[in-house]
Amino acid sequence: MPEIIVIAHNIRSTHNIGSIFRTAEGFGVSKIILSGYTPYPTLSHDTRLPHISDKLTTQIHKTALGAETMVPFEYSELPPLAQLRQQNFRIIGLEQDTRSILLTDFVAPDKIALLIGEEVEGITTNLRAQCDDLIEIPMVGKKESFNVSVATGIALYSLSTHKHDPDHASFSSLNTL
């Protein structure tokens, strides 16, 4: 099973973040990195006003049900993609794009940093360009996408339980396109 870090960038909803924490805990995600304007639970070195930090933590807890205390997390203004790449993580964006590989066809590397983006607009063009790969969940209904927390769960299930290649031998890197 690969090591997986989830990067949640510019997610608005505390309920989505709570759900992502709970799902990440269930799939053994090693860490969650919350970035941009994504709400996050109280940190030991929190610079937010206490009433704001407490309110967001309470709202996240409604869907996380304690998972926010079980999965290590950190906050960063920008996703630390370069640092993760230096630690041999492959940056994989979950996004519909002309360059996306269907999740069902994707072979998971040994170390994954799964980048998820904002509920309506998804991952920004700039961040997409910094991803090693983009993956997409096949859709057969009339809706064009899943809720971000549901999509994260689907991706985590597939990446943690299916095709795994620790040598990255079968990858087509987006950086070479």
N, C-alpha and C positions, 0 to 999 in steps of 0.2 A: 504494500500500500504506500502511495507517495506521501511525502510531507506536504501539507497544504496550509498556506496562509491566505486569508481573505482580506482584500483591500476594498473597503466600502467608501467610495468617493462621492461626495455631494448627494447623499441620500437625505431626503427631507424628513421622512416619517420616523418618529420614535418607535412606532409599532413595527415597522419593517426592520429597524435595527434590532429590536428585541427578538423578533422572529429569526433573524440571521444569527444572532448569538445562540439561540436555542438549537437551531439546525446545525450550526458549526460545532457545538458541543457534542451533538449526536454523531457526527461524522469524524470526530477526533481532530478537528482543525487545530493546529499548533498555536495560532495567534490570529487576532483580527486587528487590522490597522484601519482606523477611522480617520478620514481626511476631508479637507474642504469644510463645508458647512454641515457635515454629518453630525448629528447629536451623539454624545457619548456619555457614559456613566462617569461619576465622580472619580477623579484621579488624585493620588496622594499629593501631587504638586499642582493641583488645579488652580488656574488663575481666574476662573469665572467667579462671579458673585455666588455666594453659597446658596441663595434661594433659587437661582437659575440651575445650578448644578444639581441640587436636590430634586427640583421639579423634573428635569430630564431623566435623572436616574430612576425616579418613581415611574415615569411613563415607559421607559425602556423595560423595566422590571415586569410590567403588566403582561408582556408577551414572552419575555425571556425566562420568567419564572425561576430566577436564580442562576441561569446559565451565564449571565453577565459577571458573576463572581467566580465562575469556573474556567472560562476561556480567557487566557491572557490577552490583553488588548493595550493598544497605545493610540495616541492621537498625534497626527502630523498635519500641518497646513496643506502640504502637497504629498501625494503618494511617493514614498521613497523607492522608486523603481530602480534607480542606478545602484543603490546600496543592496537591494535584494538580488539584483543580477550579479553583483560581486560575490554574493553568498551562494551562487549557483542556482538561484531560483529562476525558473522560466516564467516570464510575465505573460499571462494568458487573460485576455479580455473577453468577457461574456457580452457579446454585442452582435446585432444583425448588421452585416456589412458585406459588400461584394467580395471581400477577401476572407470572409469567415469560412471555417471548416465546420461541417455539421458535427455536433457533439457525438453522434453515433459513429462517426468515422475517425474521431480523434484518438490518438494513442497518447496516454498520459505520461509525462516525464516523471522523474524521480522526485523533483522538488518543484512545486507549483505555487505561484503567487497569483491567485484568481482575482482579477480586477472587475468590480461591478460599479456601474455608474448610476446616475440620477434617474429617478422614476420615469420621467417623461422623455427627456432627451438622450438618456443613456450616457455612454462614455464619450467625452469630447474628442474631436478630431485630433487634437494635439496628443492626448493620452493614447488614443488608438494607434497612432504612429509609433509610439514607444513600446507597444506590446510586441512580444516575440510571435505570438499567435493570437488570432481571434477565433472564438468558437461560438456557435449558434445552435439553439435548441430547435429541432424541426417542429414546425407548427402545421396542423392539419385543419384546425377550426377557422372560423372567420376572423377572430381577433388576431392582431399582428404580433402580440407579445404576451408574456406572462408577467404577473406582479414580480417586482425585483426580488422579494424574499422567496417566492415560490421558484423563480428561475435559479436562484442561488442554490436552493435545495436540490433541484433536479441536476444541476451541474456538479454539485458536490457528490451526489450519489454516483453519477456516471464516472467522474474522475477518480473516485476512491475505490470503486469496485470493479471497473472494467479495464480494458486494454491498458497495459502499463509497460513502458519501455525505459528502463533506467539509463540507457545509453543514448537516448534521443535520436536513434538511428533513422526513424521514419518521419522526421519532421520536415516540413517545408517552412522555413523562417520567413516571416513577413518582411524582415529587414533586408532581405535579398531581392524583393520584388521591385 
